[in-house]
Amino acid sequence: MSIYSRILGTGSYLPERRLSNADLAAELAQQGVETSDDWIAERTGIRARHFAADEQGCSDLATQAAQQALSAAGLTAQDIDLIIVATSTPDMVFPSVATMVQHKLGASGCPAFDVQAVCSGFIYALTVADSMIQTGSAKRALVIGSEIFSRILDFKDRTTCVLFGDGAGAVVLEASDTPGILATDLHADGKYKDILCVPGHVNRGGILGDPVLKMDGQAVFKLAVGVLEETARASLAKANLTDTDIDWLIPHQANIRIMQSTAKKLRLSADKVVVTVDQHGNTSAASIPLALDTAVRDGRITRGQTLMLEGVGGGFTWGSVLLRY
């Protein structure tokens, strides 16, 4: 008998501090950087984002989202036998955020590790968890995307610092004889590494290079729209489905124009796209599970519906997961 993985519960967490575009513009003005609500919203669709408090770490956000997902699934941390966290902004170089979350949840013993694929990280982590469940290596997995991008932004660069926010989202996967995840598709191409990166690292107690985010926005946009359509169609083909079978598209929440272009290429109407970028900004690996949880909790997504999750991020990485909720 085939083993599948299906989502039992979802959860999310946003830091308390919320900055509207006007709030952020006022703060940037104090540093001599000029921007406005209209300038940001017109180019990105973003109206607000959340920033973590100084005392909060990526593992704190992840733990909050994990607790919500466990509660929604009717489980405790002791019921979980695999924890994967997708993040590019860990609390420290090592150990992994996943092990910290494990401890904060009061669990121990099960494998726990991080996945680093930037904004595609949750798609990668979900695919790894699905594979481990299918092979019998795990029965119940906690998969989390958590980021604090506010700490790697250059607040003198208005083309990037207005785009990102902090947050976390999580799902609980369980082994099932009923199909949940129907198909997955992952890709990467390192030749594009320079169009979106943080070119700095720890070296002998100091920072070597530049430890803030750098992005060629036009290059990212051009590449993203093409690969997102391709990976979505690849997952549909693997599941013998077509774009007409998609009830909801849940894309990485990077830019409303990229999301709209992808939906158009997949012949999906705008009302089939879950959009949270306006209130969350780009939360990297957290954006897809945040959007998923938002739509589950407000009742848009219901059991039995077919969802297309897809993301693209630095590396360059991209991928998709097609699932029946």
N, C-alpha and C positions, 0 to 999 in steps of 0.2 A: 504494500500500500504506500502510495506517495505521501511524503510529508511536506506540508506547506507552512508558511508563516502568515499570521493575520494580526492586525492591530486590535489590541484589547482596549487600550485607553490612550488618551492624549493629554498633554499638559503644557503650560507655558508660564513664563515669568518676565515681566518688564520692570526695570529699576524704577524707583519712585520719582526720580527727577525727570520731568518731561519738559523739553524745550521746543516751543513752536519755532517756525522760521523767523518770526519777529524777535523772539527771545534770543535766538542764536545770532541774528544780524546785529542786535544791540551789543552783545558780548564781543563780536568780531570787530565792531566799529571802535571799541576801546583799544584795539590793537592796530587800528589803521587799515582794516580789511573791510571793503565795501561790498555788501550784498543786500538782498531784500527778499521778502516773502514771494513776490511775483517772479523775481529772477530764478529762485530755486524751484518753485512749483511748476513754472512753465517748462523748464528743462528736464525735470525729474519726476514730477508728480508728488514729491514729498512735501508734507505740511508740518510734520513734527517728528521728533525722535526722543528716545530715552537714553540718559547717560547714567552709568553706575556711580555709586558713591565711592569716595576714596578708599573706604575700608572694605568694599566688596571685591571679591575675586571672581574669576570665571566659574570656579567650582561652586561658589555661593549661588550664583544665578542658575547654574545647572541643577543643583540640588533642589531648589524651589520648583523648577519645572518638572523634575523627576517625581517629586512628592505628589504633584497634581496628577501626573500620568498614572502613578501607582494607585492613587485614590479612585480615579476614573475606572481603572481596571479591576478594582476590588481586591488588590493584592498588597502585600507588604514587601519591603526590601529583601526579606529572607526568602521570598518566593522566586527571586531573580537569580539566574545562573550565568548571566553575561551582561557586562556593562561596557558600552562603547560611547565615547564622547567625541564629536566632531568639533574641532576648534583650531583657530590660528592664534589665539590670544590666551595661552595657558597662564595659570598663576605663577609658574616658574618653569625653568628649563626642564627639570624633572624633579619629582615623579609626575606621572600623568594626572590630568584633571580627573580622569575616570576613577583612579584609585582614591583621590580625595573625596569624590562624590560617594563612592562606596562606603568610606569611613563615616562621612557625615550622615548617611542614611542608616548607619548602624548595622551594616552588613560586612561580611568578610568571606574569603575563600574562593569566590568565583572569579574567573578571568575578567580583568578590567583594563582597558587601554584606550588611547586616543587615536584618532584618524585626522590627518592634516591634508585637506584638499581645498582649503579656503572656502569659497562660497558654494562649491559642490560637495563640501564635506559631509553634510547630512545624507545626501544621495549615496555617497561612497559607504558611509557607516551603515545605512539601512541595507545596502546590498551585501555587505560583509555579514551582518547579523542574519539576514535571510539565508545566506549560504550555510552558515554554521548551524542554523536550525534544521535546514534540509538534510544535512549530513548527520544529524543527531548529536552534534557537539554541544548544543544548548536546547533548552525547551522554552525558556522565557527570557527575553532579552530587553534590557532598557537601553534605548538608543536616544542620544541627546545631541542637540546642536547648541552651543553656548559661546557667546562672544562679547568681548569688551573692546570694540574697535576704537572707542574714543581715546584710548591710550596710545594709539599708534598713528594718530592723525597729525598733520601739519596744519595748525589753525591759522597759518598765514597764506595757505593755498585754498582759495574759495572754491576751486573746481573740484576739490575732493573732500574738504572737511565738512561740507554741508550734506554729504550723501549718506553718512553712516550713523548707526545707532547701536545700542547695546541691548542684549536680551538673550533669552534661552527658550527652547522648545524641546519637547520630549515625547516619545511614544513607547508603549510596552508592546512587544511582539510575543506571540505565543505559537507554539507548534500546533498544527491543526490538520485534520484530514479534508478540510474544506479550503479551496484556494483563496488566499488573501492577496499576497504579492504574486502577480501574474507574470511579470517579466521585468528585467533590469538591463541597463545598458550603460557602460562606463568607458570613458576615453580620456586621454591626456596628450598634450604635445608641448614638450619643453622648449621648443624653439620660440615660443611666444612669451617666455618668462618675463621679459623686460617690460611688457605693456601693462602689467599689474603686479606690483611686488613691494616688499619692504626690504630694501637692500642693506641691511645692517645685522650684526650679530654680536653676541658677547665674546670678548677676546681678552684674556688675561686681566680680568677685572674691569675692563672698560668696554666701550661700544666701538666696534670696527664698522665703518660704513655709515649709512644714513638710516636710522631706526624708525622712519615714518613712511607712510604709504605713498607710493608713486603710481600714477595711472595715466595711460594714454587713452582718454575717453573715447575718441573716435575709433581707434583700433579695436578697443574692447567691444564697442557697440556693433561694429561691422562683423566681427567674428562671432559674437554671441548669438545674433539673430539666425545666422546660418546653422550653427551647430545645434542649437536648441530644437530647431525643426527636425534636423536629421536624427537626433537621438530619440525624440518622441516617436518618430515614425519607425525607428528600429525596434523600440519596445512594443509598439502596436503590432508590428509584423511578427515578432516572436510569440505574441499571444494570439495571433490570428484574428486581430480586431482592427477596426478602422477608426479614423478620427470621429466618426458619427457615434461611436460607442462611448466616448468620453463624456461623463457627466460634469466633471470639474477639472479645470487646469489649475494646478497650484505651482506656479513657477517661482524661482528665486526672485525675491523682491528687490531688484537692483534699480530699475528705472522703468517708469510706466510705459515709455515708448518701446523699450525692448519687449515688454510683456504684451503690449498691444500688437506689435509686429509678429511675434510668435503665434499668438492666437489667430491672427489673420491668415498666416501661412497654413495653420492647421484647420482652417475654415470653422473656427469656433467663434460664437458671438461673445461680445464683451461681458454679458451677464453670466457666462460660464467660467469666468476667470476670477479666482479669489485674489483680491487686492488688499494688501495691508501696508504697502510701502508708504502710503500717504501719512499714516500714523506712526510707523515704526522706523522709517528710513531703511537703509540697507544694513541688515544685521548679519550678513555673511552666512555662516553655517547654521545660524539660528532662524533664518528667515522662513524657510519652508515649513519646519515644524511649528513655528509661531503662527503662520498663516493657516496651516491645517487645524491647529487647535482652536483658533478664532472661529473658523467656519463650522467646526463641529459643535462648539459651545453655543453659537448663535442659531443653530438649527438648519443651516444651509446644507451641510453634509449629513446624510443619513445612511444607515446600514443598507448594504446592497448596491450602493452607487460605485461607479468606476471612476477612479481618480488618476490623473497623470501628474506626477511630481517631477520637476526637472530643474537643474541648476547648472550654472557655469561660473568658473572662478579662476583666480590666479593659478598659474602653473604651466600652461593653461589647462584646466580640467573641465570636464563637462559630463553629464550623464542624466539618466531618467529612471524612474521607477513607476511602473503601471500596476495599480492594485485595486482590488475590490474591497471597499471598506466594510 
